[in-house]
Amino acid sequence: MHRYTQLKQPIKTFAFICVHLRSLFLLTLVFANTAIAGQAALATAHPLATAAGEQVLRSGGNAFDAAVAVAATLAVVEPYSSGLGGGGFFLLHRARDNFEVMIDARETAPLAASRDMYLDELGEVKENASINGALSAGIPGLPAALEHVSNYYGTLPFQENLQPAIRLAQQGFMVDEHYQKLAGFRLPVLRSSKDAAAIFLQNNEVPADHAMIRQPDLAITLQRMARDGSSGFYRGEIAEKLVKSVRANGGIWTLEDLK
């Protein structure tokens, strides 16, 4: 099963969902034909993600390396709308040869998914079943796409592009007003998951301003990916834990879905 699709053709025009498991990654990066910070424009959804992209550029990376670093960092600091457990689209342009490609890294449905999976025994729609909870979770495409973009289009090793995200997952990031607003919006769903509440809430409430959000388990996952590539996510211990957790909470993932 392919977790991303690469479309090679000229392109003329551009254009807390489920806790932990489902998100859409949208990112705009505009770069000159250079790999040096100060001669490139970087637009991201979070200052720490922008800093991650700048760090990679200063280390000799190109636009694609920066995109990977930014995406991985957003998976840490923007849990309400980004995440390794989600997917996205990448629209890439390589200046040296005008090569353009669109990478579809959206989630795919589990093999056991069915047309009626969100209906009850009376054929009525289960409220929010397709939005909240493990049954709503698609198979993530982002980890495979990050590795692909880094290895095929970047100049730095994949593990180097993941370092800013690993550091922030370990050390934490500071809660701001935007985080508080989104956590408040998703507060009932966050409270419904003991694991999510332990990470993203403070005494089961929206964290105070400037509180630190640390994600040591996410750091371990990113470290596995740095060591083993996307196989560190889709294979082995991480994959087994993902499937076990999803199924324990009413989902239908299997290890076969992650292959």
CORBEL-V710420 format. One record per pair of residues at least 24 apart in sequence whose C-alpha atoms are under 8 Angstrom apart, sorted by the first residue. I is the first residue (numbers start at 1). GAP is how many residues later the second one is. If there is no record, write none. Layout:
BEGIN
I:GAP, I:GAP
END
This chain:
BEGIN
1:256, 1:257, 1:258, 3:102, 3:103, 3:104, 3:105, 3:137, 3:138, 3:141, 3:142, 4:99, 4:100, 4:101, 4:102, 4:137, 4:140, 4:141, 5:98, 5:99, 5:100, 6:95, 6:96, 6:97, 6:98, 7:94, 7:95, 7:96, 7:97, 8:92, 8:93, 8:94, 9:91, 9:92, 10:89, 10:90, 10:91, 11:89, 11:90, 16:63, 16:64, 16:65, 16:166, 16:167, 16:170, 16:174, 17:63, 17:64, 17:114, 17:115, 18:113, 18:114, 18:115, 18:116, 18:118, 18:119, 19:61, 19:113, 19:114, 19:170, 19:171, 19:177, 20:59, 20:63, 20:65, 20:176, 21:62, 21:63, 21:64, 21:65, 21:113, 21:116, 21:117, 21:119, 22:61, 22:63, 22:64, 22:65, 22:115, 22:116, 22:118, 23:57, 23:58, 23:59, 23:60, 23:62, 23:63, 23:64, 23:65, 24:57, 24:58, 24:59, 24:62, 24:63, 24:64, 24:82, 25:46, 25:56, 25:57, 25:58, 25:61, 25:62, 25:63, 25:64, 26:62, 26:63, 27:44, 29:34, 29:38, 31:32, 33:62, 33:63, 34:28, 35:25, 35:26, 35:27, 35:28, 36:24, 36:26, 44:26, 45:29, 46:28, 46:31, 46:32, 48:25, 48:29, 49:24, 49:25, 49:28, 52:112, 52:113, 56:105, 60:95, 60:96, 61:93, 61:94, 61:95, 62:92, 62:93, 63:91, 64:28, 64:85, 64:86, 64:89, 64:90, 65:84, 65:85, 65:88, 65:89, 65:90, 65:91, 65:96, 66:95, 68:78, 68:81, 68:82, 68:93, 68:94, 69:92, 69:93, 69:94, 69:95, 69:96, 71:75, 72:74, 72:90, 72:93, 73:89, 73:91, 73:92, 73:95, 74:91, 75:90, 76:89, 76:92, 76:93, 76:139, 76:142, 77:91, 77:96, 78:101, 80:99, 80:102, 80:103, 84:56, 84:58, 84:59, 85:54, 85:55, 85:56, 85:57, 86:52, 86:53, 86:54, 86:55, 86:56, 87:53, 87:54, 87:55, 88:53, 88:54, 103:42, 105:36, 105:37, 105:39, 105:40, 106:34, 106:35, 106:36, 107:31, 107:32, 107:33, 107:34, 108:30, 108:31, 108:32, 108:33, 109:29, 109:30, 110:28, 110:29, 110:142, 110:143, 110:144, 110:147, 111:142, 111:146, 112:140, 112:141, 113:139, 132:57, 133:116, 133:117, 133:118, 134:112, 134:113, 134:115, 134:116, 134:117, 134:118, 135:111, 135:114, 135:115, 135:116, 135:117, 136:115, 137:114, 139:114, 139:118, 139:119, 143:87, 143:90, 144:86, 147:82, 147:83, 158:68, 158:71, 159:66, 159:67, 159:68, 160:66, 162:60, 162:64, 165:54, 165:57, 166:52, 166:53, 166:54, 166:56, 166:57, 167:52, 168:46, 169:45, 169:46, 169:47, 169:49, 169:50, 170:44, 170:45, 170:46, 170:49, 171:43, 172:40, 172:41, 172:42, 172:43, 173:39, 173:40, 173:41, 174:35, 174:36, 174:37, 174:38, 174:39, 175:32, 175:33, 175:34, 175:35, 175:36, 175:37, 175:38, 176:33, 176:34, 177:32, 180:26, 180:27, 180:28, 180:29, 234:24, 234:25, 235:24
END
